[in-house]
Amino acid sequence: MTSTSTATRRVGKPRGAYAKTDEKRRVILDAALEVFAQSGYRAGSIRDIAERVGMSEAGLLHHFPNKSALLAAVLERRDVRGEQLVPIDDASIGRATIAGLLELASYNASTPGVVALYCTLSAEGTSPDHPAHEYFVRRYDWMREGLEKAFTVIQREGGLQPGVRPLSAAVRTVALMDGLQVQWLLDRDVLDMTEELRGFLRTIVSYEL
C-alpha cells in the first residue's frame, strides 16, 4: 500500500510537469503566431519558431508533431476569444450576437499580430492544398450561417431595416470586417474598425447600437 506522502509526491510531480508543458506550449504558440503573421505559413519555418523560444526543432516537435498541427493549434487558440465575445452558436439571441461583433472589432484592434496572422492565412488558405484551406472554408460557412440566424431573429423582432435579407446582411458583415482589418493593418491611423463596423450595421438594423 502506498503511503500518503509518497502518493502526494506522485500526484504533485505530474501536475507540475503538466503546468510546465502547458506553459511551454503557450510560449511556442505565441512564437508561431508571430512567425506565421510576419512570414505566412509557407515561409515561416519550425526552425524560426524554435529559435524564438530557445528550443531545438526536435524539442518543439515533441509538443507539436508537425507544422500543420502547430498551425491548427494557433488557429484554435485564436478562435477561443472570438467565440467568447460573439455568441454565434446561440444566434437565437440575435442582438447580443451583433453587439458581440463590435466588441470583437475592438478586441482585434488590441491584437495586431493576431489580425495579421488571420489576414495572411486567409489569403494563403484560398489555395486548396494549403493546410488552413478547410479551416477557412468551415469558418466562413459557420460565420455566415450563424450571422444569418442572428439577423433572422432580429428581423422577426422588427429590428432589421426594410428590404434587408438576413443572408445578405451576414455576407456583407463578414466581408466588411475582413476588409477593414486589411486596411487597418496597412495604416492604423486611417480608420477605427469598431466605429466603421458600427456605422455599417446601422444601415442594416433599425435599433440603436
Backbone as CSV, one residue per row, in Angstrom:
resi,resn,N_x,N_y,N_z,CA_x,CA_y,CA_z,C_x,C_y,C_z
1,MET,0.850,-1.204,0.000,0.000,0.000,0.000,0.877,1.243,0.000
2,THR,0.560,2.222,-0.851,1.375,3.421,-0.954,1.090,4.347,0.203
3,SER,2.140,4.922,0.778,1.963,5.852,1.881,1.393,7.163,1.368
4,THR,0.809,7.946,2.288,0.217,9.226,1.915,1.258,10.165,1.336
5,SER,2.437,10.218,1.950,3.468,11.136,1.482,3.951,10.765,0.098
6,THR,4.106,9.464,-0.150,4.540,9.012,-1.470,3.491,9.329,-2.518
7,ALA,2.208,9.076,-2.138,1.125,9.339,-3.088,1.048,10.810,-3.429
8,THR,1.267,11.653,-2.388,1.227,13.092,-2.618,2.310,13.517,-3.578
9,ARG,3.519,12.940,-3.390,4.619,13.303,-4.284,4.310,12.864,-5.708
10,ARG,3.723,11.669,-5.841,3.434,11.167,-7.183,2.371,12.004,-7.886
11,VAL,1.396,12.497,-7.103,0.375,13.344,-7.704,0.940,14.715,-8.043
12,GLY,1.789,15.226,-7.151,2.325,16.563,-7.328,3.214,16.710,-8.530
13,LYS,4.053,15.732,-8.802,5.000,15.843,-9.911,4.325,15.977,-11.261
14,PRO,3.347,15.099,-11.551,2.703,15.264,-12.856,2.031,16.615,-13.012
15,ARG,1.436,17.123,-11.891,0.782,18.417,-12.004,1.791,19.495,-12.374
16,GLY,2.949,19.460,-11.736,3.985,20.426,-12.068,4.459,20.257,-13.490
17,ALA,4.604,19.009,-13.913,5.050,18.735,-15.274,4.023,19.221,-16.293
18,TYR,2.746,18.976,-15.983,1.705,19.420,-16.895,1.680,20.941,-16.995
19,ALA,1.861,21.603,-15.867,1.859,23.064,-15.868,2.998,23.592,-16.722
20,LYS,4.172,22.982,-16.585,5.313,23.410,-17.383,5.079,23.134,-18.863
21,THR,4.464,21.989,-19.143,4.177,21.645,-20.535,3.184,22.631,-21.133
22,ASP,2.135,22.958,-20.383,1.139,23.913,-20.865,1.775,25.275,-21.109
23,GLU,2.652,25.690,-20.205,3.314,26.975,-20.357,4.222,26.965,-21.583
24,LYS,4.935,25.873,-21.776,5.823,25.775,-22.935,5.012,25.805,-24.235
25,ARG,3.879,25.114,-24.246,3.017,25.135,-25.434,2.511,26.544,-25.716
26,ARG,2.162,27.264,-24.651,1.693,28.634,-24.823,2.774,29.508,-25.438
27,VAL,4.007,29.358,-24.949,5.130,30.137,-25.469,5.380,29.798,-26.940
28,ILE,5.304,28.520,-27.266,5.503,28.086,-28.648,4.416,28.672,-29.554
29,LEU,3.163,28.639,-29.087,2.058,29.167,-29.893,2.188,30.670,-30.095
30,ASP,2.651,31.383,-29.074,2.878,32.823,-29.216,3.928,33.095,-30.292
31,ALA,5.002,32.314,-30.253,6.078,32.486,-31.229,5.602,32.102,-32.631
32,ALA,4.834,31.027,-32.717,4.324,30.585,-34.019,3.397,31.637,-34.615
33,LEU,2.574,32.225,-33.767,1.674,33.277,-34.242,2.478,34.420,-34.848
34,GLU,3.552,34.830,-34.174,4.378,35.930,-34.675,5.034,35.568,-36.003
35,VAL,5.591,34.363,-36.066,6.289,33.941,-37.282,5.317,33.806,-38.454
36,PHE,4.189,33.148,-38.223,3.220,32.971,-39.303,2.616,34.300,-39.733
37,ALA,2.413,35.213,-38.782,1.861,36.519,-39.120,2.835,37.328,-39.970
38,GLN,4.114,37.231,-39.658,5.136,38.004,-40.368,5.511,37.389,-41.714
39,SER,5.611,36.048,-41.740,6.131,35.378,-42.935,5.113,34.553,-43.692
40,GLY,3.939,34.339,-43.091,2.983,33.424,-43.700,3.295,32.001,-43.278
41,TYR,2.366,31.110,-43.557,2.565,29.721,-43.132,3.666,29.036,-43.935
42,ARG,3.661,29.225,-45.232,4.613,28.503,-46.082,6.060,28.942,-45.823
43,ALA,6.268,30.241,-45.674,7.628,30.750,-45.474,8.086,30.640,-44.015
44,GLY,7.144,30.727,-43.088,7.507,30.599,-41.674,7.939,29.175,-41.379
45,SER,9.077,29.015,-40.716,9.618,27.672,-40.511,9.610,27.255,-39.044
46,ILE,9.622,25.954,-38.848,9.732,25.389,-37.499,11.026,25.878,-36.853
47,ARG,12.082,25.977,-37.644,13.368,26.444,-37.112,13.242,27.862,-36.561
48,ASP,12.573,28.753,-37.316,12.388,30.133,-36.852,11.637,30.169,-35.523
49,ILE,10.599,29.358,-35.433,9.782,29.329,-34.219,10.593,28.778,-33.052
50,ALA,11.324,27.696,-33.299,12.137,27.074,-32.247,13.194,28.049,-31.724
51,GLU,13.813,28.777,-32.627,14.836,29.741,-32.218,14.254,30.831,-31.327
52,ARG,13.033,31.239,-31.600,12.412,32.304,-30.810,12.158,31.878,-29.370
53,VAL,11.957,30.584,-29.167,11.671,30.104,-27.810,12.872,29.396,-27.196
54,GLY,14.024,29.455,-27.881,15.238,28.849,-27.335,15.195,27.342,-27.265
55,MET,14.587,26.715,-28.271,14.472,25.257,-28.301,15.087,24.719,-29.586
56,SER,15.325,23.433,-29.586,15.724,22.768,-30.824,14.458,22.424,-31.601
57,GLU,14.606,22.156,-32.888,13.448,21.759,-33.673,12.842,20.472,-33.121
58,ALA,13.716,19.540,-32.713,13.238,18.270,-32.155,12.448,18.509,-30.870
59,GLY,12.927,19.457,-30.056,12.233,19.769,-28.817,10.858,20.356,-29.075
60,LEU,10.763,21.220,-30.074,9.468,21.803,-30.413,8.519,20.727,-30.938
61,LEU,9.040,19.840,-31.755,8.205,18.790,-32.345,7.762,17.763,-31.313
62,HIS,8.337,17.818,-30.134,7.862,16.977,-29.038,6.483,17.455,-28.579
63,HIS,6.236,18.753,-28.702,4.959,19.327,-28.282,3.941,19.343,-29.411
64,PHE,4.402,19.548,-30.635,3.536,19.561,-31.810,4.202,18.687,-32.871
65,PRO,3.559,17.604,-33.276,4.211,16.620,-34.150,4.646,17.124,-35.514
66,ASN,3.992,18.166,-36.011,4.367,18.704,-37.318,3.862,20.134,-37.444
67,LYS,4.234,20.757,-38.529,3.893,22.169,-38.753,2.388,22.363,-38.900
68,SER,1.718,21.418,-39.537,0.270,21.526,-39.709,-0.453,21.486,-38.368
69,ALA,0.014,20.614,-37.470,-0.589,20.519,-36.144,-0.371,21.810,-35.365
70,LEU,0.790,22.409,-35.549,1.090,23.677,-34.884,0.167,24.778,-35.405
71,LEU,-0.030,24.817,-36.701,-0.924,25.812,-37.289,-2.346,25.637,-36.768
72,ALA,-2.807,24.397,-36.703,-4.158,24.123,-36.212,-4.328,24.614,-34.781
73,ALA,-3.302,24.424,-33.955,-3.364,24.864,-32.561,-3.376,26.383,-32.465
74,VAL,-2.613,27.047,-33.324,-2.584,28.505,-33.345,-3.969,29.053,-33.718
75,LEU,-4.582,28.478,-34.735,-5.897,28.936,-35.174,-6.959,28.661,-34.111
76,GLU,-6.868,27.513,-33.475,-7.824,27.172,-32.421,-7.720,28.164,-31.265
77,ARG,-6.494,28.493,-30.910,-6.292,29.443,-29.821,-6.848,30.812,-30.188
78,ARG,-6.665,31.200,-31.451,-7.174,32.486,-31.905,-8.693,32.540,-31.794
79,ASP,-9.357,31.415,-32.051,-10.813,31.398,-32.081,-11.453,31.471,-30.702
80,VAL,-10.728,31.069,-29.679,-11.312,30.985,-28.341,-11.884,32.325,-27.900
81,ARG,-11.078,33.393,-28.031,-11.527,34.710,-27.587,-12.703,35.197,-28.415
82,GLY,-12.648,34.977,-29.720,-13.733,35.414,-30.582,-15.047,34.752,-30.233
83,GLU,-14.990,33.470,-29.920,-16.207,32.740,-29.578,-16.765,33.189,-28.233
84,GLN,-15.889,33.659,-27.354,-16.355,34.183,-26.071,-17.107,35.498,-26.255
85,LEU,-16.643,36.313,-27.177,-17.239,37.626,-27.383,-18.498,37.585,-28.240
86,VAL,-18.504,36.716,-29.233,-19.638,36.665,-30.171,-20.380,35.345,-29.998
87,PRO,-21.555,35.363,-29.379,-22.306,34.115,-29.151,-22.976,33.626,-30.431
88,ILE,-22.149,33.302,-31.411,-22.685,32.970,-32.735,-23.331,31.590,-32.763
89,ASP,-22.946,30.718,-31.828,-23.565,29.397,-31.781,-24.914,29.435,-31.082
90,ASP,-25.248,30.571,-30.511,-26.562,30.768,-29.913,-27.181,32.011,-30.550
91,ALA,-27.286,31.949,-31.862,-27.745,33.114,-32.618,-29.208,33.445,-32.348
92,SER,-29.900,32.583,-31.554,-31.296,32.854,-31.234,-31.431,34.140,-30.429
93,ILE,-30.328,34.598,-29.825,-30.395,35.825,-29.038,-30.150,37.056,-29.913
94,GLY,-29.846,36.851,-31.178,-29.835,37.913,-32.180,-29.012,39.140,-31.871
95,ARG,-29.588,40.055,-31.129,-28.949,41.347,-30.908,-27.633,41.214,-30.136
96,ALA,-27.549,40.255,-29.225,-26.309,40.052,-28.473,-25.189,39.596,-29.407
97,THR,-25.544,38.831,-30.425,-24.550,38.395,-31.401,-23.976,39.597,-32.146
98,ILE,-24.836,40.516,-32.561,-24.382,41.694,-33.286,-23.566,42.608,-32.378
99,ALA,-23.998,42.756,-31.141,-23.231,43.566,-30.183,-21.850,42.957,-29.964
100,GLY,-21.799,41.624,-29.975,-20.522,40.935,-29.797,-19.555,41.216,-30.932
101,LEU,-20.068,41.440,-32.136,-19.199,41.770,-33.267,-18.451,43.074,-33.015
102,LEU,-19.135,44.046,-32.420,-18.491,45.324,-32.114,-17.427,45.146,-31.038
103,GLU,-17.708,44.301,-30.056,-16.712,44.004,-29.027,-15.512,43.299,-29.640
104,LEU,-15.778,42.409,-30.575,-14.692,41.685,-31.232,-13.816,42.628,-32.046
105,ALA,-14.435,43.569,-32.741,-13.665,44.538,-33.530,-12.753,45.355,-32.622
106,SER,-13.261,45.744,-31.462,-12.444,46.499,-30.502,-11.305,45.647,-29.976
107,TYR,-11.608,44.401,-29.670,-10.573,43.490,-29.172,-9.500,43.256,-30.231
108,ASN,-9.908,43.074,-31.474,-8.941,42.834,-32.550,-7.959,43.988,-32.697
109,ALA,-8.437,45.206,-32.431,-7.564,46.368,-32.544,-6.445,46.346,-31.502
110,SER,-6.596,45.522,-30.480,-5.562,45.413,-29.448,-4.600,44.256,-29.723
111,THR,-4.863,43.486,-30.781,-4.021,42.322,-31.090,-3.620,42.332,-32.568
112,PRO,-2.810,43.288,-32.980,-2.451,43.378,-34.408,-1.761,42.126,-34.950
113,GLY,-0.978,41.440,-34.115,-0.316,40.229,-34.582,-1.304,39.144,-34.953
114,VAL,-2.357,39.004,-34.170,-3.385,38.004,-34.448,-4.153,38.379,-35.711
115,VAL,-4.452,39.669,-35.860,-5.163,40.140,-37.056,-4.308,39.898,-38.302
116,ALA,-3.020,40.180,-38.190,-2.118,39.960,-39.330,-2.063,38.482,-39.696
117,LEU,-2.019,37.630,-38.683,-1.999,36.190,-38.940,-3.256,35.764,-39.692
118,TYR,-4.398,36.222,-39.215,-5.656,35.845,-39.838,-5.706,36.291,-41.299
119,CYS,-5.314,37.542,-41.546,-5.360,38.068,-42.917,-4.402,37.321,-43.839
120,THR,-3.207,37.052,-43.328,-2.211,36.339,-44.138,-2.679,34.930,-44.464
121,LEU,-3.140,34.223,-43.455,-3.528,32.828,-43.659,-4.816,32.694,-44.455
122,SER,-5.746,33.643,-44.285,-6.987,33.545,-45.055,-6.705,33.725,-46.542
123,ALA,-5.723,34.577,-46.868,-5.343,34.746,-48.280,-4.621,33.499,-48.786
124,GLU,-3.650,33.013,-48.009,-2.936,31.797,-48.413,-3.894,30.612,-48.501
125,GLY,-4.875,30.583,-47.589,-5.776,29.440,-47.488,-6.761,29.309,-48.631
126,THR,-6.809,30.283,-49.538,-7.669,30.125,-50.711,-7.160,29.015,-51.622
127,SER,-5.893,28.655,-51.471,-5.331,27.544,-52.250,-5.815,26.223,-51.645
128,PRO,-6.423,25.357,-52.443,-6.974,24.100,-51.913,-5.957,23.199,-51.221
129,ASP,-4.666,23.339,-51.549,-3.672,22.452,-50.950,-3.033,23.055,-49.689
130,HIS,-3.523,24.205,-49.270,-2.976,24.834,-48.065,-3.562,24.142,-46.831
131,PRO,-2.756,23.910,-45.787,-3.255,23.238,-44.576,-4.417,23.950,-43.890
132,ALA,-4.540,25.263,-44.112,-5.621,26.014,-43.468,-6.847,26.158,-44.366
133,HIS,-6.808,25.579,-45.566,-7.909,25.756,-46.515,-9.245,25.306,-45.942
134,GLU,-9.312,24.086,-45.447,-10.566,23.555,-44.916,-11.011,24.324,-43.690
135,TYR,-10.057,24.778,-42.901,-10.394,25.571,-41.718,-11.155,26.825,-42.132
136,PHE,-10.660,27.540,-43.135,-11.315,28.778,-43.535,-12.629,28.524,-44.268
137,VAL,-12.715,27.448,-45.018,-13.991,27.093,-45.652,-15.052,26.873,-44.574
138,ARG,-14.687,26.070,-43.562,-15.630,25.797,-42.476,-15.943,27.060,-41.683
139,ARG,-14.909,27.875,-41.450,-15.110,29.078,-40.638,-16.067,30.057,-41.316
140,TYR,-15.891,30.277,-42.605,-16.786,31.203,-43.295,-18.202,30.641,-43.371
141,ASP,-18.341,29.346,-43.570,-19.675,28.730,-43.559,-20.342,28.948,-42.207
142,TRP,-19.560,28.719,-41.147,-20.063,28.858,-39.780,-20.459,30.294,-39.477
143,MET,-19.639,31.239,-39.901,-19.934,32.650,-39.636,-21.166,33.114,-40.410
144,ARG,-21.239,32.758,-41.687,-22.401,33.164,-42.480,-23.685,32.577,-41.903
145,GLU,-23.627,31.298,-41.570,-24.820,30.632,-41.049,-25.244,31.239,-39.708
146,GLY,-24.280,31.446,-38.822,-24.590,31.997,-37.506,-25.146,33.405,-37.579
147,LEU,-24.511,34.245,-38.410,-24.984,35.626,-38.531,-26.324,35.699,-39.266
148,GLU,-26.531,34.815,-40.224,-27.836,34.795,-40.891,-28.936,34.486,-39.883
149,LYS,-28.677,33.541,-38.991,-29.675,33.210,-37.970,-29.915,34.393,-37.043
150,ALA,-28.827,35.060,-36.665,-28.958,36.218,-35.774,-29.772,37.324,-36.438
151,PHE,-29.477,37.617,-37.705,-30.227,38.662,-38.410,-31.681,38.239,-38.646
152,THR,-31.924,36.929,-38.784,-33.290,36.450,-38.948,-34.100,36.708,-37.676
153,VAL,-33.489,36.452,-36.535,-34.149,36.722,-35.249,-34.435,38.214,-35.115
154,ILE,-33.446,39.029,-35.477,-33.628,40.483,-35.403,-34.754,40.927,-36.334
155,GLN,-34.843,40.310,-37.494,-35.905,40.632,-38.449,-37.272,40.312,-37.851
156,ARG,-37.387,39.153,-37.207,-38.651,38.756,-36.585,-39.058,39.737,-35.486
157,GLU,-38.060,40.319,-34.835,-38.333,41.264,-33.760,-38.587,42.675,-34.298
158,GLY,-38.513,42.821,-35.621,-38.742,44.124,-36.225,-37.532,45.029,-36.197
159,GLY,-36.356,44.446,-35.985,-35.150,45.254,-35.862,-34.279,45.326,-37.096
160,LEU,-34.714,44.704,-38.195,-33.931,44.744,-39.431,-34.531,45.790,-40.368
161,GLN,-33.673,46.521,-41.041,-34.149,47.551,-41.966,-34.975,46.910,-43.081
162,PRO,-36.004,47.604,-43.578,-36.833,47.056,-44.655,-35.995,46.704,-45.887
163,GLY,-36.302,45.568,-46.484,-35.630,45.153,-47.709,-34.305,44.458,-47.508
164,VAL,-33.817,44.371,-46.260,-32.540,43.702,-45.991,-32.786,42.217,-45.755
165,ARG,-32.087,41.385,-46.515,-32.213,39.941,-46.335,-31.163,39.461,-45.330
166,PRO,-31.517,38.601,-44.381,-30.579,38.135,-43.370,-29.291,37.542,-43.933
167,LEU,-29.383,36.719,-44.969,-28.172,36.123,-45.525,-27.281,37.186,-46.144
168,SER,-27.866,38.112,-46.883,-27.083,39.184,-47.490,-26.426,40.042,-46.414
169,ALA,-27.150,40.301,-45.326,-26.596,41.080,-44.217,-25.405,40.354,-43.609
170,ALA,-25.511,39.024,-43.487,-24.428,38.228,-42.924,-23.194,38.268,-43.815
171,VAL,-23.396,38.060,-45.110,-22.283,38.054,-46.061,-21.570,39.400,-46.076
172,ARG,-22.333,40.477,-46.103,-21.738,41.809,-46.160,-21.012,42.168,-44.865
173,THR,-21.553,41.704,-43.744,-20.917,41.986,-42.458,-19.558,41.300,-42.358
174,VAL,-19.505,40.051,-42.753,-18.233,39.318,-42.730,-17.227,39.961,-43.674
175,ALA,-17.695,40.319,-44.869,-16.809,40.929,-45.863,-16.267,42.263,-45.356
176,LEU,-17.123,43.059,-44.737,-16.686,44.355,-44.244,-15.647,44.188,-43.137
177,MET,-15.890,43.285,-42.193,-14.957,43.098,-41.083,-13.580,42.673,-41.587
178,ASP,-13.563,41.750,-42.530,-12.274,41.294,-43.061,-11.580,42.405,-43.848
179,GLY,-12.358,43.151,-44.637,-11.767,44.242,-45.408,-11.229,45.355,-44.517
180,LEU,-11.944,45.666,-43.453,-11.478,46.683,-42.514,-10.152,46.278,-41.877
181,GLN,-10.015,45.001,-41.585,-8.784,44.530,-40.956,-7.575,44.753,-41.859
182,VAL,-7.729,44.494,-43.147,-6.621,44.697,-44.083,-6.253,46.180,-44.157
183,GLN,-7.258,47.042,-44.289,-6.980,48.480,-44.354,-6.323,48.972,-43.060
184,TRP,-6.795,48.459,-41.940,-6.264,48.872,-40.641,-4.809,48.433,-40.478
185,LEU,-4.481,47.235,-40.952,-3.095,46.755,-40.861,-2.157,47.623,-41.700
186,LEU,-2.654,48.115,-42.828,-1.829,48.944,-43.692,-1.595,50.337,-43.104
187,ASP,-2.596,50.850,-42.409,-2.462,52.171,-41.783,-3.459,52.261,-40.631
188,ARG,-2.961,52.079,-39.420,-3.853,52.025,-38.253,-4.448,53.375,-37.887
189,ASP,-3.925,54.445,-38.463,-4.454,55.778,-38.157,-5.569,56.201,-39.100
190,VAL,-5.782,55.429,-40.153,-6.731,55.867,-41.180,-8.173,55.530,-40.823
191,LEU,-8.370,54.563,-39.925,-9.746,54.192,-39.584,-9.828,53.547,-38.207
192,ASP,-11.035,53.581,-37.668,-11.367,52.909,-36.408,-12.285,51.746,-36.782
193,MET,-11.799,50.518,-36.658,-12.566,49.363,-37.108,-13.916,49.264,-36.422
194,THR,-13.948,49.527,-35.128,-15.203,49.403,-34.388,-16.239,50.412,-34.877
195,GLU,-15.832,51.660,-35.053,-16.774,52.695,-35.474,-17.226,52.513,-36.916
196,GLU,-16.330,52.056,-37.771,-16.729,51.793,-39.156,-17.730,50.639,-39.215
197,LEU,-17.494,49.618,-38.410,-18.439,48.500,-38.364,-19.777,48.954,-37.789
198,ARG,-19.731,49.767,-36.750,-20.965,50.280,-36.153,-21.776,51.078,-37.188
199,GLY,-21.083,51.929,-37.943,-21.760,52.722,-38.959,-22.415,51.853,-40.019
200,PHE,-21.727,50.793,-40.414,-22.296,49.875,-41.411,-23.516,49.155,-40.856
201,LEU,-23.404,48.655,-39.632,-24.516,47.907,-39.042,-25.755,48.766,-38.870
202,ARG,-25.565,50.055,-38.694,-26.709,50.956,-38.564,-27.509,51.048,-39.854
203,THR,-26.888,50.689,-40.989,-27.622,50.678,-42.253,-28.406,49.380,-42.422
204,ILE,-28.160,48.417,-41.531,-28.807,47.111,-41.616,-29.883,46.936,-40.554
205,VAL,-29.569,47.366,-39.325,-30.538,47.211,-38.240,-31.173,48.568,-37.921
206,SER,-32.350,48.528,-37.335,-33.105,49.753,-37.097,-33.089,50.183,-35.633
207,TYR,-32.319,49.491,-34.800,-32.236,49.881,-33.392,-30.874,50.493,-33.104
208,GLU,-30.744,51.134,-31.967,-29.507,51.832,-31.608,-28.423,50.833,-31.243
209,LEU,-27.208,51.095,-31.719,-26.059,50.227,-31.419,-25.113,50.954,-30.464
